[in-house]
Amino acid sequence: MNDCRRLVALLLTFVVCAVCRPLGAQVVSDADRILAQSLFEDGRKLMEAGKYADACPKLAESHRIEPGGGTLLNLATCYEKLGKTATAWSHFKALITSARKDRRPEREAFAVEHINALEPRLSSLTIVVPQAAQRPDLGVKLDGVAISRAAWGSPLPVDPGDHRIEASGPGKQPWSTHVTVLPEGDKKTIEVPLLAPLAAGAVASSSAAPMGSAPQPIDTASAPSRDGEPIDASGRKLAGYVVGGVGVAGIAVGSFFGVRAFSKWSQRNDHCPDARCDAAAADYADQTKSAATVANIGFGLGLVGVGVGTWLVLTSNSSSPTAAAEKQATGPRKASATIQPVVGPAGAGISVGGVW
């Protein structure tokens, strides 16, 4: 039982290490670090000259390239000087988290002081969607950014100035409006109306083909994916890499437990001098048998996985005339693959099936 648990743990470890990309902090090259420092210094000089409209974009780009508490502090201050109270408030909020992480209490105190001064001055915009206008596929945007349903009806801090509100839905006429929010605590409310249905002619014309050309059917099974490879081929190749990765893990685990089996058998022989075995020898014999069983399962899974994975990858780009004719005659088929472990009295393995 313990050996089986070790097999599962090692398989999971190998698969995770082989498939997952490392996640962590952003890696900044020397060239990017130099650029970020240059932008930061330019932004600081522009702030000292009172040119906040020019300084803020440079500080924002510097912080995007190489995030840092010092840059964030200056960026928040720049937005505050520029009159973008809501943006400054949100950056000071972020500065608190950064300061606590960096153990900079003076920066945290600075951020709290400015937040307390900004909050009474914040202007807000409330987007109300009446119950009659609500529908599951209704989308609402503020300045091009989608607003979640949870935020409908709640005051949203916004910078003073002109803002655009949009609403849209399938089969509905899109709606939009503009509102000007004043500084120093102005509060505006916009109500989204019930969207009118699109006219029948508009629905038809939106799906019509260009004049003079016949509508062309879309073959979703061979439509190009984002990387230019057919969807069915890329799915087949991905399945091949996954199955192959599991196969490599299985071979590695099988090798580990194979060595373990030889080691336990050697220990068993040490307890059998002159062909007379003691109680410990029997225990080592059982451990040898268990390790050998796990090794066989690992090698079996590994060989099958590597073989099937290699076949899937090598055949992912095949496009023989016979297959093309069959696809045209029978219609597109959606690619699918199934990989299932099989365990029975006679042993274990994997079952792989699919349609391409």
Buried (B, 14 or more C-beta within 10 A) or exposed (E): EEBEEBBEEBBEEBBEEBEEEEEEEEEBEEEEEEBBBEBBEBBBEBBEEEEBEBBBBBBBBBBEBBBBBBBBBBBBBBBBBBBBBBBBBBBBBBBBEBBBEEEBEEBBEBBBEBBEEBEEBBBBBBBEBEEEBEEEEBBBBBBEEEBEEEBBEEBBBBBBBEBEBBBBBEEBEEBEEEBEBEBEEBEBEBEBEBBEEBEEEEEEEEEEEEEEEEEEEEEEBBEEEEEEBBBBBBBBBBBBBBBBBBBBBBBBBBBBBBEBBBBBBEBBEEBBEEEEBEEEBEBBBEBBBBBBBBBBBBBBBBBBBBBBBBBBBEEBEEEEEEEEEEBEEEEBEEBEBEBEEEEEEEEBBBEBEBEB
